[in-house]
Amino acid sequence: MNNAEFEKIYAEIAEKVRSLRETEEYDNDGVRCWLIGYITSGTRSYTSKQLEKIFSLGFENGKAPEAGKQSGAQK
């Protein structure tokens, strides 16, 4: 998928995520579950960078934790 098409789709996804957080009170886990369902239910193909950008919406600060920093990870 070209960049212009992706940016349009990304804007739609970002708006839906915002709505889920504000009106449906989804937490990060709920948003990530919704994102997985949305991405896997379609017929579009995404690059790894595009998927990374989309799934970063599943974290309130916009960035996934570094490896080993997820909740429950042991030192």
N, C-alpha and C positions, 0 to 999 in steps of 0.2 A: 504494500500500500504506500502511496506517495505521501510526502510530508504534509501537503495541504489537506488531503483527505483525512490523514491521521489527526491533525490539529482540530479539524471540525468535529470529529468523533470524540476526541479527548475533551473538548469544551462541553459537549453534551454529557459525557460521563461525569465530568467534574461538577456540573450543575446538579445532576442527579444525586451524587454523593453529598453535596452541600444540603440538598433537600432531605436526604435520608437522615443526616446528622441533626438538622434543625427541626424538622416537622415530625419525623418518625423516631427521633432520639436513638438512632443506631450508635453503638460504640464502635471502636476500631475493629473488633472481631466481626461484628455484624456487617460493617462496610466491606471488609475483606471477603467475607462469604458472598455478599452480593456481587462484588467484582468478579469473583471466580465464576459464579453462575452466569453473569452477563457475558464474560469473555468466552466461556466454553460453549454457550448456547448459540453463538453466531457462526457464520461461515467465513469471517474475515481472518486473515493471517496477519500476525504482528511480529515485528522484530523483537529481539531481546531488549533493546533500549526502549522501545515503545511499551512493552509489557512492564518494564521497570518503572517508567514514568506513570503508567496507569495505576500500578499497585502501590506506588508511593502515596496515592490518595487515601489508602487504607490506614494511614498514620496521621494523627492530628497535626503533627509538626511537619508533615509532608516528606518525611524521610524515614526509611526503615532503620531499625537499630543495626549496629554493626554485628558481625558474626560473634556469637557468644554472649551478646548483651540482651537477648530476648528474655522475657520474664520466665523464670523457672530454670534458666541455664545455671549450671554449677560451675564454680571456679576450679 
